[in-house]
């Protein structure tokens, strides 16, 4: 049953088993770069005159910003002028690897990247390590099943809330969980927040401040480095420059570790219950009540805004409208929008008690993509 939810799209189906409560996850020693097997295919291709390559950026709002994503693409273009490099921007703010593993094919793999950066450490900050591992391993295995020559690099970002472990010389829990997947598959990793943590530990970082413009504002900040306006999303002019510098520094050891180009073989899964079979299913595969109707994303002004991510939109606004379906597996979700004019849904599963789930939150001053897990 639904109430005042406007736009709906796809079912997200996870073919795995429900996770049990896990013991405290061991944190990994902080290190800016772990080259592992490097990026052999990308570095070989990009050195060829006339080569055309796509760099995929898959992550949350920090990647969606015109920051490290834009800056690293420009760096690659400048470093390899003989090649034609373009980006695939598949970042969605406020979403983690759980939605990512379901939308990977549509938003990224169908466009055939040659190099895939994956950034979900911040938005996965509250997720359980076992869940993170299942999702991140699913992303790796889906990618290499479809594009075995695509190189992958995990990149980690940081926030003030997640930095305490870094101050003690350890990765935050989400990045530590991702490291286990990277280590299993030989995937290079870069923590772009190491220098941020070093400045914070030295008392030289302003986590949350606007960029000083006047002499008075500059005097008030002193010698502190202004990182972000909100302690999360770096200023493009400052925090994202630290992220860029971390990647540039890391490329040399990654290049040195890269061997001859070869297809990536899928080894035995780290977690056999990973989400490599996660997928999207059109909402039209469900039973929809009469009040839930399709939106023409070519003509509807609101629908046009979401056509790239949600090519099939449906809307329903009257209390009592329903979406009914059966699924095989233990986890599913609805891919939808949250916003200031959305309401809440009542979710029932088998004979369990109904659960009311709001489709708005404290950040809903605008509409954004989300998932109803």
PyMOL commands that set and color helices and strands:
alter all, ss='L'
color gray80, all
select helices_A, chain A and resi 40-46+61-64+68-79+97-107+109-111+129-146+164-167+173-185+194-201+215-221+239-257+283-285+301-304
alter helices_A, ss='H'
color red, helices_A
select strands_A, chain A and resi 2-3+7-14+33-34+52-59+84-89+115-119+151-156+188-191+205-208+225-228+279-282+287-288+293-295+313-315+323-324+331-338+344-347+355-358+368-372
alter strands_A, ss='S'
color yellow, strands_A
deselect
rebuild
show_as cartoon
